[in-house]
Amino acid sequence: MSDAYVVGDPDGLSPLLVAVRDAIARELHAQVALRGERIELVDVPEVAYQITLRVDETLQRR
């Protein structure tokens, strides 16, 4: 069991996973805005790559 459950975090996520979740959400939001509120299937690999970069940045800061 993670410490998040012990301290009563409602998400049940560790601080690292919260940071990763937030990085993913920020990048998805940016990508959707950049692509006119729609991500085409052909764009999924690029979107996934950009999300991976944001997650890597988050992990490097930890």
PLY file of the C-alpha trace (Angstrom):
ply
format ascii 1.0
element vertex 62
property float x
property float y
property float z
element edge 61
property int vertex1
property int vertex2
end_header
0.00 0.00 0.00
1.33 3.43 -0.86
1.73 6.21 1.68
-0.97 8.16 -0.19
-3.62 5.81 1.16
-2.22 6.05 4.67
-2.32 9.85 4.75
-5.77 10.00 3.18
-4.92 11.45 -0.23
-8.24 11.26 -2.09
-6.55 10.45 -5.40
-4.61 7.60 -3.83
-1.57 8.73 -5.81
1.95 9.39 -4.65
3.30 12.92 -5.12
5.36 11.67 -8.09
2.31 10.18 -9.78
0.37 13.40 -9.15
3.18 15.32 -10.89
3.17 12.85 -13.81
-0.63 13.04 -14.09
-0.50 16.83 -14.09
2.25 16.89 -16.74
0.19 14.60 -18.97
-2.93 16.72 -18.49
-1.08 19.95 -19.28
0.45 18.52 -22.45
-2.85 17.00 -23.63
-4.54 20.34 -23.07
-1.82 22.10 -25.07
-1.95 19.55 -27.89
-5.74 19.73 -28.18
-5.60 23.52 -28.30
-2.78 23.44 -30.85
-4.70 21.04 -33.08
-8.01 22.87 -33.08
-9.80 20.95 -30.32
-9.26 17.63 -32.06
-6.49 15.06 -32.16
-6.54 13.06 -35.38
-5.53 9.41 -35.26
-2.50 10.14 -37.43
-1.31 12.68 -34.81
-1.41 10.27 -31.86
2.27 9.23 -32.14
3.41 12.87 -32.06
1.10 13.67 -29.16
2.41 10.63 -27.28
5.99 11.76 -27.96
5.27 15.26 -26.61
3.64 13.79 -23.51
6.68 11.56 -23.02
8.92 14.63 -23.12
6.80 16.36 -20.43
6.86 13.25 -18.23
10.64 12.97 -18.67
11.03 16.63 -17.64
8.90 15.95 -14.57
10.97 12.93 -13.60
14.26 14.81 -14.14
13.15 17.45 -11.63
12.57 14.84 -8.95
0 1
1 2
2 3
3 4
4 5
5 6
6 7
7 8
8 9
9 10
10 11
11 12
12 13
13 14
14 15
15 16
16 17
17 18
18 19
19 20
20 21
21 22
22 23
23 24
24 25
25 26
26 27
27 28
28 29
29 30
30 31
31 32
32 33
33 34
34 35
35 36
36 37
37 38
38 39
39 40
40 41
41 42
42 43
43 44
44 45
45 46
46 47
47 48
48 49
49 50
50 51
51 52
52 53
53 54
54 55
55 56
56 57
57 58
58 59
59 60
60 61
